[in-house]
Amino acid sequence: MTRDISLSTPAVAIAAFVTLAVLWGGSFVAIEAGLHFFPPLLFAGVRYLLAGLVVLGYAAVVSDRWIPRDRTEWGAVAVAGTLVIAAYHALLYVGELHISGAVAAVLVSLSPVLTAAFAAALLPSQRLGPVELGGFLLGVVGVVVVADPSLGTLLSGGSTELFGAGLVLAGAATFALGAVLLRPLRNDFSIVPMQGWAMVVGAVVLFAGAGVRGESPAAVVWNATTVVTLAYLTILSGVIAFLIYFALLDEVGPAQLHLVGYAEPITAALISWLVLGHLIEGRAMVGFLVILAGFLVVERHAVRRVVDARTPRDADA
């Protein structure tokens, strides 16, 4: 059992939601900036090793039990570490060598739609009806709009951007698959230490991948940008944002918390403009709106429950 962070009022919960969207949206921009000076898998590995150790230290203080004790709990750590942390971030970081962080944030916003699709394929209790299938296809259309995989793009040398978009989309798919595979492994092990262990396991896998790719610590260029981006990704986006996420998960539940994924591209675009001077193309924003529409169709029942719960009802006369 963990002594949870309390979000005492709706105003505090809203502030936490906005803060989480800003911190995680900014992470896409920080990755883009840091990749000029840090090999991608080493960058992700160092980030999650440091963040994981901090989260585990916090869990050791606030949790009654912070070490997994059986096969199911270690299985959950392994799935989260290899898919949600390592595979997703490896593909995201390498993908951002070819596309901007703001565009990557738009593509990653497809994750909740992909999660519903994987759940329908792998979990007997989850099915996609015709309407949900239409929502999934809407999300795919949004990705196509963002990626623009046209013959003209390929002939004009845009294939490297298309390759980067494909990597980020594959990363979003591994994240969604990991989220679905974790569902049968749910247990009473607190999410905070589980996330800390997953970060450490993911970091080890990322370091192994860096070795396979031939990445060397000697290639790191240490300067102000490297330190600031690594500190941001480790402390703000890694530790503080995850603690806010855990608190919001208890307060509002997963359905409503999914909406933070659709605030991230907006904050990523704004921060990219403010910090790097990059403007996101209109095509990417149109694609984002189509992906958002797909999510609202797929998760329409959960969204309706959230709206109903938040709507005040008139008292009986």
N, C-alpha and C positions, 0 to 999 in steps of 0.2 A: 504494500500500500504506500502511496506517495502523498505527502502533504501538498495538495495542489495550490497553484497560484490562483488567487481569487480575483474575478472581475466583478466588482461589487455592484455596479450599476450598468444599465444599458448604454449610457454615454461612455463609460470606460471600455465596454466591450466594442463599441463602434470605433473608438480611438485605437484600440488594439488591432482591430481589423484593418484600419487604414495604415497603421504602422507596419503591419505584416506585409501588406501589399507593396508599400514603398521599399521596405528592406529587401524583399524577394525580387521585386521588379528591378531594383538597383543592382542586384547580383549579376544579372545578365550583362549590364554595362561594365561592371567591375571585371567580369571575366574577359570581356572584349578588350579592355584596356590592359589587363595584366598579361594577356597572351602574347603581347609584343615582347615580353621580357622573360617569360617562364614557359618551359615546355608543357603542353596541355595536361598530360596524365600526371606528371609530377606536381603540377599546380593544384590539380584536384586532390591528389593524394595527401599533400602537405596540409591543405585546408581541412580535410576531414579527419586526419590523424589528430591535429591540434584541437579541433572542435569536439571530436569524440572523447578525447581525454578530459576536456573541461566538463562535458555533459555527464560523463561517468563519475567524475569527482562530485558534481552537484547531486547526482543520484545516490551516491554513497552516503551523503549527508541527510537527504530528505526522504529516502526510501527505506522501508523496513527490510527489503531484500533487493539487491542490485546485481546479483550474479545469476545467470540462468542455471537451472538445476536439472532439467531433463531434456530428452530428445526433441520434444515439441518446441520448447522454448529456444533451444539452440537452432532448431530448424527455422524458426521465425527470424532469428538473427541472421542466419545464413542467407535466406531469401532476400531480406531487406538489404543486407550488406552487398550482395552480389548484383542484384537487379536494380533496386531503388537507389542505392548510392553509387556503386562502381560502374555498372554498365550504362546507366542513364547519364552520369556525369562524364564518363569517358567520351560517349558519343556527342554530348552537348559541347564539351570543351573543344574537341577536334572539329566539330561542325562550325563553331564560332571562329575558326581560322578562316572560314570562307564566307560567312554571312554576319550581319551585324547582330548585336545582342538584342536590339528591339525586335527584329524579325524573328530571332530565335524564340523570344518570349511569346510571340503570336503563335508560332508552330506548337510550342509546348502547351498552349491553352487547349489543344485538342485532347490532352490526357484524360480528362473526365469522360469524354465521349468514347475514347478507346477503352477505358476501364469498363464501361457498360457493355461494350461489345465483347471484351474478353470474358466478362462475367457470364454473359449469355452463352458463350461457347463452352465454358469450362465448368460452370456451376449449374447443377440440374434445376435449382429453384429460380434461376434467373433466365428469362426469355425475352428476346426482342420481338415485339409485335410489329405489324406493318408501319405504325406511326413511329416507333422507336427506330426501325430500320431507316425510315425516311430522315430522321434526325441525324443518324450516323452518316448517311450519304451527304447530308448538308455539310457536316463537318469535313468530309473528304473534299467536297467542292471548295470549301473555304481554303483548305490546304493547297489545292491546285491553283487557286487564284493567287495565293501568296507566293508559291514556288514558281509559277509561270513557266511550266515545262514545255514551251513552244519550240518549234523547229528554228524559228528566228533567233530565240535566245541561245540555243545551242550553237548555231552557226556564227553568232556574234561574239562567242567566247564566254557566254554566261554559264557554261556547263559547270564551272567550279562552284558557282553559287547554288546551282541545282544540286550538286553533290553535297554541299554543306547543309542545305535544307533537308536532303534525304537522311543525313546522319542525325540531325536534330529530331526529325520525325521518328526515326528508329529509336532514339533515346526516349522520346515520349512514350513509345510503344512498350519499351522494356520497363519503364516506370509503371505504366498501367498494368502490365502483366504481373509485376511484383506485387502491386496492391491487391490484385485478385487472388494470387496464390497465398497471400498472407491471411486471407479470410478464414480458411479452414484451420489455420494454426493459431487462431485467437485463444488466449489463455489469461490467467490472472496475473501474469508477469507485467509489471507496470511499463507503460509505453516510454517513459523517460529513460530508464536504463537500457531498454531494448534498443531505442534509437541511438544511445551512446555506443553500445556494442556494435550496432550495424555500421556506424560511422567508422569505427576502428577496423572492422572486418573489410569494409569497402575500401578504406585507405590501403590496406595490405594488398588487395586485389589490384587497385590502381597502380601501386608501385610495381607489382609484377608486370602489368601491362606496359608501364613505362620502360621496364627493362627489355621487354620484347620489341618495343618500338625503337630502342636504342637511345632513349632520352637520358641525358646526363645532368647531374646537378651542376656541372661546370658550365652548362649552357645558360644557367640562370644569370640574368643581369640585375644586380641589386641596386636599386635606386629608389627615389621617393615613390614613384608609381607602383613598383613591385611591393614595397612595404605597405602602402596604403591599401591597395587592392587585396592583398593577402589578409591584412588585419580586418578589413571590411567583411570579406567572405567568411573568415573564421569566427570573428566575435559577433558582428552585427547580424549578418545573414545566416551564419551557422548556429551560434549558441543562443543569442537573444531571440532571434526570429523563431527558432524551434520551441523555445520555452513559451513564447506568446502563442504559438500554434497549439501546443498542448493545452494551454489554458482555454483557448477559444474552442478547442475540440470538446472539452467538457461543458462549456457554456452553451454553444449553439448547435453542436452536432456536426457530422461530416457533410450532410447535404448542403447546409448553408455555407459551411466553410469552403466548399468547392468553388464558391463564387469569388474567392480571393484570386483564383487562377485567372479570372477574367478582368481583374483590376491590375494585375501585374504587367500585361502588355502596355497599358496606358501609362503607368508609372515608369516603365522601362523606356518608352518613347520620349516622355518628358525629361527624364534624367539624361538620356542619350543626347538630347538636344542641348540641355543646359551644360553638361560636362564635356561632351565631345563635339558639339556643334552639328550633330547628324540629325537630319529630318527623315522620318520614316515615310516611305512612299504611300500615296493614296491607295494603291493596289493592296498593300499589306493591311491597311486599316479596313478596307472592304472585306478582305478575306477573314480578318478577325471577327467582324460583325456576322459573317456567315457561319463561322465556327461557333460563335456565341449562340446564334439561333439554333444550331444543331444541338447544342447542350441543353437549351431550354426545352426543346422538343423531347429529347431523350429523358430528361429528368423533370418533366412537367409535373408529375404527381408530387415529387419531393419539393419542388419549388412552390406548388400550390399549398402544401402543408405548412411550409415556412411562412408564406404570405398570410394564410388563415390564422396562424398562431400569433402573428404580429399585428393583425388588424383588430382594433377595438370594436366590440359589438355593443349595440344599443341595449340598454336595460329594458326588460319587459315593462309595458305600460301598466 
